[in-house]
Amino acid sequence: MPDKIPSPNPQLTNAIPQTIQQTTSTERVDPRILRTRALLRDALIHLMEQQPYDKITIQDITSRATVNRKTFYLHYESKDHLLFAVTDELLGELFGEARDASTFHQSIEELQRYIAGRIFTYIIRYKRFFEVMFERRAMFNFVQYMKQYIARFYEERFAALDDAQLPVHKDVIASYISSAYVGVIHWWLREGMPYTPEEMTEQMIALNSNGPIRLIQQQGME
């Protein structure tokens, strides 16, 4: 859960966190603050499963979260501000423990298996939220935002690689992987999830292993 409230500026949809870790700070936060934000997050997600985003009011959110409007405004300036915070939190959670490269020491093969498995399982958990977001009913450029978010994660993981030794620039590889994930996730949701998360994990691993991941492995990141 994020410890800092994201910028309330609507242009946040065009801004990507400088590092994945910035959205998942480990600074101590009052548990009461975390609990309140969790209640508001869950309330918004629940309401988005029940009705169009543009029909949801702050009163709806606070009633569902069992907090008052004053408490809401202590944390967020608007409904959109809450949405941006929730979006960053859920996208950050797609990577789980792999967000912290300093403590997550696995090979590239193990890393991609962990991430693929977690992503598809997590998408199912918040299925309706992602469906609404992909339908652009709440954030008009969510697809691009998600692509850039995933790309930034891989750029950080590939930072130590020597770009001059790769046949394809590592930022291009990161962009390729992120676009593949977002495209496949969007298709999977649109088609009613015809394959299980486990099947999707294996298919994404097969695709990546015969494409960008092989390039990385050839450079010595095994």
Legacy VTK file of the C-alpha trace (Angstrom):
# vtk DataFile Version 3.0
C-alpha trace
ASCII
DATASET POLYDATA
POINTS 222 float
0.000 0.000 0.000
1.496 3.366 -0.927
2.757 5.491 1.975
2.592 8.776 0.111
-0.496 10.201 -1.508
0.083 10.617 -5.262
-0.239 14.062 -6.823
-3.855 15.162 -7.224
-2.989 16.738 -10.578
-5.167 15.136 -13.298
-2.044 15.058 -15.474
-0.839 12.225 -13.269
-2.240 9.920 -15.947
0.618 11.103 -18.159
3.286 10.794 -15.466
5.144 7.602 -14.642
6.835 7.111 -11.255
10.604 7.674 -11.528
11.145 4.292 -9.939
8.815 1.470 -9.053
10.140 1.637 -5.491
8.901 5.187 -5.086
5.317 3.995 -5.152
5.996 1.296 -2.577
7.986 3.141 0.085
8.678 1.280 3.325
8.580 4.366 5.567
6.449 3.896 8.657
2.934 5.191 8.340
0.334 5.351 11.070
-1.670 2.083 10.827
-4.869 4.109 11.135
-3.964 5.997 7.953
-3.249 2.754 6.133
-6.541 1.288 7.342
-8.516 4.319 6.172
-6.874 4.295 2.755
-7.552 0.569 2.457
-11.232 1.139 3.267
-11.488 3.887 0.640
-9.617 1.801 -1.935
-11.822 -1.231 -1.389
-14.942 0.918 -1.473
-14.000 2.424 -4.827
-13.125 -0.958 -6.324
-16.403 -2.445 -5.093
-18.420 0.444 -6.492
-16.641 0.215 -9.843
-17.826 -3.380 -10.018
-21.407 -2.249 -9.496
-21.838 0.945 -11.532
-20.126 3.241 -14.057
-17.226 5.223 -12.636
-18.703 8.573 -13.646
-21.828 7.792 -11.620
-19.903 7.132 -8.414
-19.929 9.990 -5.920
-17.698 10.749 -2.976
-20.734 10.160 -0.778
-21.065 6.667 -2.283
-17.411 5.983 -1.516
-17.488 7.262 2.056
-20.728 5.428 2.821
-19.300 2.175 1.531
-16.022 2.742 3.401
-17.863 3.787 6.589
-15.876 7.006 6.907
-17.069 10.595 6.729
-16.408 13.116 3.960
-13.997 15.084 6.127
-11.866 11.969 6.538
-11.931 11.386 2.791
-10.593 14.888 2.128
-7.793 14.404 4.642
-6.402 11.769 2.258
-7.587 12.684 -1.237
-8.668 15.861 -2.969
-11.150 14.219 -5.317
-12.542 10.955 -6.619
-9.992 11.038 -9.445
-7.177 11.528 -6.941
-8.299 8.352 -5.157
-8.530 6.531 -8.494
-4.943 7.472 -9.394
-3.717 6.280 -5.991
-5.592 2.990 -6.318
-4.306 2.482 -9.867
-0.685 3.007 -8.822
-1.145 0.682 -5.867
-2.654 -2.129 -7.928
-0.090 -1.798 -10.711
2.691 -1.856 -8.140
1.240 -4.978 -6.569
1.424 -6.792 -9.913
5.139 -7.289 -9.256
4.874 -8.409 -5.631
8.220 -9.026 -3.948
10.013 -8.544 -7.269
9.553 -4.782 -6.912
12.584 -4.673 -4.641
15.580 -5.822 -6.665
17.851 -5.546 -3.618
16.038 -8.377 -1.821
14.611 -10.403 -4.715
17.574 -12.375 -6.010
16.424 -14.727 -8.753
17.530 -15.577 -12.250
15.785 -13.944 -15.194
13.968 -17.233 -15.809
12.731 -17.404 -12.216
11.851 -13.713 -12.286
9.660 -13.965 -15.368
7.867 -17.040 -14.000
7.175 -15.267 -10.722
5.936 -12.099 -12.424
3.800 -13.853 -15.052
2.154 -16.070 -12.453
1.498 -13.174 -10.128
0.151 -10.854 -12.828
-2.497 -13.218 -14.163
-3.578 -14.305 -10.686
-3.798 -10.673 -9.574
-5.773 -9.618 -12.656
-8.422 -12.200 -11.779
-8.562 -10.909 -8.205
-9.350 -7.383 -9.445
-11.010 -8.438 -12.682
-13.770 -5.832 -12.812
-11.425 -2.983 -11.927
-9.101 -3.818 -14.805
-12.027 -4.357 -17.168
-13.315 -0.867 -16.390
-9.855 0.627 -16.776
-9.200 -1.097 -20.099
-12.581 0.106 -21.326
-11.282 3.649 -20.614
-14.338 4.489 -18.563
-12.269 6.034 -15.774
-8.758 6.889 -17.047
-8.661 7.603 -20.752
-5.030 6.568 -21.318
-4.829 3.662 -18.890
-3.422 1.253 -21.499
-0.434 3.487 -22.173
-0.001 4.183 -18.468
0.105 0.468 -17.666
2.569 -0.193 -20.498
4.917 2.492 -19.234
4.581 1.269 -15.660
5.620 -2.271 -16.578
8.360 -1.005 -18.902
9.849 1.089 -16.091
9.995 -2.004 -13.882
11.993 -3.934 -16.496
14.224 -0.959 -17.269
15.228 -0.926 -13.609
15.855 -4.662 -13.589
17.994 -4.431 -16.747
19.872 -1.298 -15.650
23.147 -3.146 -14.969
23.300 -4.694 -18.440
25.703 -3.256 -21.011
23.503 -1.802 -23.728
26.406 -1.864 -26.189
26.604 -5.659 -25.891
22.941 -6.238 -26.732
21.656 -6.602 -30.301
18.573 -4.624 -29.201
18.616 -1.688 -26.774
17.422 -2.702 -23.317
14.797 0.059 -23.190
13.335 -1.392 -26.402
13.299 -4.846 -24.807
11.510 -3.456 -21.743
8.960 -1.704 -23.959
8.417 -4.908 -25.956
7.758 -6.962 -22.828
5.382 -4.396 -21.346
3.417 -4.038 -24.581
3.142 -7.816 -24.859
1.831 -8.141 -21.303
-0.712 -5.355 -21.613
-1.904 -6.537 -25.015
-2.335 -10.130 -23.846
-4.007 -9.101 -20.571
-6.444 -6.883 -22.463
-7.241 -9.699 -24.907
-7.615 -12.203 -22.048
-10.145 -10.011 -20.248
-12.036 -9.112 -23.422
-12.387 -12.775 -24.396
-13.716 -13.795 -20.993
-10.500 -15.380 -19.706
-10.614 -18.534 -21.872
-7.410 -19.865 -20.285
-6.483 -20.255 -16.640
-3.842 -18.033 -15.010
-1.524 -21.040 -15.028
-1.992 -21.553 -18.762
-1.486 -17.854 -19.436
1.679 -17.890 -17.346
3.173 -20.708 -19.401
2.213 -19.052 -22.682
3.741 -15.716 -21.696
6.917 -17.458 -20.572
7.117 -19.291 -23.912
6.633 -16.035 -25.814
9.165 -14.085 -23.777
11.717 -16.881 -23.670
11.825 -17.058 -27.435
12.050 -13.304 -27.790
13.403 -10.587 -25.485
14.374 -12.858 -22.609
16.694 -14.873 -24.879
18.510 -11.660 -25.769
19.009 -10.906 -22.089
20.214 -14.431 -21.372
22.738 -14.184 -24.188
24.269 -11.214 -22.425
24.862 -13.249 -19.298
21.833 -12.573 -17.054
20.908 -16.208 -16.388
LINES 1 223
222 0 1 2 3 4 5 6 7 8 9 10 11 12 13 14 15 16 17 18 19 20 21 22 23 24 25 26 27 28 29 30 31 32 33 34 35 36 37 38 39 40 41 42 43 44 45 46 47 48 49 50 51 52 53 54 55 56 57 58 59 60 61 62 63 64 65 66 67 68 69 70 71 72 73 74 75 76 77 78 79 80 81 82 83 84 85 86 87 88 89 90 91 92 93 94 95 96 97 98 99 100 101 102 103 104 105 106 107 108 109 110 111 112 113 114 115 116 117 118 119 120 121 122 123 124 125 126 127 128 129 130 131 132 133 134 135 136 137 138 139 140 141 142 143 144 145 146 147 148 149 150 151 152 153 154 155 156 157 158 159 160 161 162 163 164 165 166 167 168 169 170 171 172 173 174 175 176 177 178 179 180 181 182 183 184 185 186 187 188 189 190 191 192 193 194 195 196 197 198 199 200 201 202 203 204 205 206 207 208 209 210 211 212 213 214 215 216 217 218 219 220 221
